[in-house]
Structures are given as C-alpha cells and as structure tokens.
Amino acid sequence: MRSMTTQPTVIGIALGLVLTAALPASAHHAFGAEFDPNRPVLLKGAVTKVEWVNPHAWIHIAVDKEDGTREVWMVEAGTPNTLLRRGFTKDSLKPGTVITVDGYQSKDRSNRANGRDMTFPDGTKLFMGSSGTGAPKDGKDPTEPKKPKQ
Amino acid sequence: MPGRMPTLLALALLTLAIRSPAAGQETPSKTWTVPRTPDGHPDLSGNYDTATLTPLERPARFGDKLFLTAEEAAAIENEELTLSEELARPSDPEREAPPVGGDGSPGPYGNVGGYNFFWIDRGTEVFELDGRRRTSILVDPKNGQLPPFTPEAAKRAAARRALYKENAGENTGEAWWLDIEGPGPYDDPEQRPLGERCLLGFGSTSGPPSLPVLYNNLKRIVQTRDYVVILVEMVHDVRIIPLNREHAPKEIRKWMGDSVGHWEGDTLVVDTTNFGKTPALFSASENLHVVERFTRVAEDTILYRFTVEDETVWTEPWSGEYPWVATDEPLYEYACHEGNYSFGGILRGARLLEAEAAEKRK
C-alpha cells in the first residue's frame, strides 16, 4: 500500500521539475528568497477571500488545525491578468470552496505559502475548463469559460 | 489551343499571387497598403501580443540554423502543448506536503517551486517572419547566442551569482550571508532586483529592447505626430518617446533610458541612451545603447527589430527581431506596488533568519 500512495507524489515532483526546468530563468521574484525549503506545508481549507491583485494573486483559506483551532493562510499565486484573458475572475473561486494546497511556508513565518500546487480536494486543478486539458484556448471547446464582456 | 496555355498560365500565376501573402507574412501584399495617420506616417497604434515560444537565444541543437522546418516547429509547439496537458492533470488527492529541505526546483523557483502552470502565458507558437519560422530572436551573432562578456562583466556576473544565491536556485533557508565580507543580498531594499521592487517588469519586458517573458506580454502603442507611447502591461511600464528631438543631457538617467524617435521612410527608429545603473536588460550597464526599428508589415503585424550595444558588458553588439502581433485583447491594469506583499515578506524573512542565526551563535 505504501508504494501505491507514494508513487503519485514521485510523479508530481518529477512533473514539478519538468515544469521548472522548462521555464526561463526569470520571474517577478525569486521564490527562493521568499519561501523556506525547510517548512513544507499541506493546507486544506475553505476559501475565505481572493485577492485578485498583481504582481501575484493571494488566495486566503481557513485551515482547521488538529487542536481544534482555525487559522487563515494566504497562498501566493500568479498574475490574475493571465486568467482574466481565459475568462476567469476572482468570482470564479467562491468563498467556502474547499481547496488543497501544497507548498512551502514563507521565511518570515507568517501564515503564507506559495501555491505550488492548488487543487480541489479530488486533485483536479483550479481554474481549468471543465474539459480539464489546460490546452490553449482556441474556442473549439464548448466547455471553455466565456470571456468577460469588454 | 494556342489561346489556352496563356489562360492556364494566368490562372496558375493568379493562384500563386493569392497564396503568397499567406506564406510571406511581412512581404506586403499587392492589395494591402499600410494604414497611415493624418501626418502621412504608418499607423502603428493598437494592442499587440508579443508572446512567442521562440527563445531569445537559439537552442544549441540548431547550430547556425536560423529557420525551423515545419516538423521542428511542430515538435516545439507540441512539446509545450504536452507539457501544459501534463501539468493540467489532476494531482494525487492524498498527496503529502512536499519534501523537507526543498523540492530541488532550479533558478528563481529556488528549491521550493513556484505555482501552477495555468498562471503562465508564454504563447503557443514559434514565430514566423516572411513565411519562415525562427529558431531564435537573435539574428546577430549568426550563431544565435549572446556575445561573450568582457572580462570585467564576467567578473561582475560571477559576483552577482555568488551574492544572489536564492535567485539562482540555492536556497537553504539559512542566513548564510552573515559569514561573508561586505553587504548581504537583503541588507537594503534598493539592492533587490527591479522586478521584485515593482519598478520595471522582469526579463526586459519593458525594454528597451523589449523581450517576451512568461506572461503579460501585451503592449499598447499610442501614436501622435510628435510622440509615440508604448504601454507595457507588466508593471504598467510606459515609454514616452518624443520624435525628432535630441537626447536629454547625459546626467539625466532613467529606468528605461532616454528614448527619442524619428521616421526613416516607413520605419520608426527609436534610439535609447542615458540608462541608470541597472537597466531592465539583464547584465547591461548605464552605458547601454539600444536602437529599435518598428515597421508595420501587415494588417496585423509590426516587425520589431533591435540592436544592443554596451562595450563595457558585451564584446560585440547583438541584434534580434520578432513580430508584435495585433490583438483585440484589452490590456489590464497592473498596480504592482499595491499587491506586492512578497517584497515585505522577503525582507522580513531575512531579518528573522538573521536573528535566529545570531541566537544560535550566542
């Protein structure tokens, strides 16, 4: 059983490396400057607020701890402009929606983490058309979200 | 019969004439004429998407080859599509937190990874000019690689790499900089990269020269008789380019340099000098000199060409070109400073790690 549960994690890490290896060596900020490799987190909780702002969107979630208390975490994401062009807005992720996030806590030890992988509890990615391919939107897929009115 | 051959020939020629504009994007067709402003110059105004899968520097496997075959282009585009499909697949719902000590992510992903691929928008195609797809934006040097650094620039680059380890993948979560001579990388907010500080977009997206980056590759050009303005979506950088003027005095230095433009025939030529100490272009110095050429070559395309000179950094000038493709997409607000929580977090994090290290050493 153990190997069955660890296998997808290994694949996930490999894909993460494929992704990062394929990207240019430039970004708004160095994630390594902000987040602590010694403090990995797995967060599950309901969305309380979406800050649809640049340079990074921040998604707030309420996480129930084992001791029965609840704390709010802020999860750092990418630029909202990309998703606006694909028809998603801050209202696409409603408060109360439960999500799962894995990432690393910020070095300042506040309740912040990078949204290394943000999914719904069943593992499907946020902000995907219902066909879930993530393929470039060409209008051929009737399940693609509609563009906002301009 | 004698009359039939010329008819066939005419038909064949007509077919060729109809087909060639589609194959030769920036060769103006006989039917298309460039729209002009009331003062008679080509109208460059509009919104443009500059994203492309063609990189600045040519992948080594293509050597001196500037053009891609259809198969090579399809392979690059399929690779991107496959990657985006792979990364869109569901994750394990029972997954655990990533590994302690870091996930090994390289570069700016600094051993902790970034965020999901659906935030990225770097285009879906390699670019095409004159009907031929390109291996690189760089056209000179002919090998498609940036020229070597001068010895002094190489020394500066090595010192920068050593100081900004976290920007280059090495991230241990410790205040290692307490053990080095001189200032550390987090001592002063003004030491941090311009992108991190929301002063300019990263990766020379503002330019000059303007280069494609991971996302937000849209530009808007507004043109009058006396000025051309380029609004860059990323960080809301705005270049205001007066036409037919002298440069500002040398002591006046600007983040994006001092740009002046003039028309050479139907091409807008923009000359930029007077940069500050850290231009948007990686490794460049205040001695940077950039010449850009904007030519509207089709209804939906501006051919953007540029030459970069900085003899204190590169051993020879270098040049590149790629299309800016018209789009009906709007540009969105950026307001980078308002949401830049990362920057405070980075500096607070450094202070906290330093305090912890000091405590341990007591």
Interface residues (C-beta under 8 A of the other chain):
Chain A: T5 P8 T9 G12 I13 L15 G16 L17 V18 L19 T20 A21 A22 L23 P24 A25 S26 A27 H28 H29 A30 F31 G32 A33 E34 F35 D36 P37 N38 R39 P40 V41 L42 E51 V53 N54 P55 H56 W58 M74 E76 A77 G78 T79 P80 N81 T82 L83 L84 R85 T100 D102 G103 Y104 S106 K107 D108 R109 S110 R112 N114 G115 R116 D117 M118 T119 P121 D122 G123 T124 K125 L126 F127 M128 G132 T133 G134 A135 P136 Q150
Chain B: P55 L81 L83 S84 E85 E86 L87 A88 R89 P90 S91 D92 P93 E94 R95 E96 A97 P98 P99 V100 G101 G102 D103 G104 S105 P106 G107 P108 Y109 G110 N111 V112 G113 G114 Y115 N116 F117 F118 W119 I120 D121 T124 Y164 K165 E166 N167 A168 G169 E170 N171 T172 G173 Y186 P193 G195 E196 C198 F202 G203 V213 L214 Y215 N216 E233 V235 F282 E329 P330 Y332 E333 Y334 A335 C336 E338 G339 N340 Y341 S342 F343 G345 I346 R348 G349 A350 R351 L352 L353
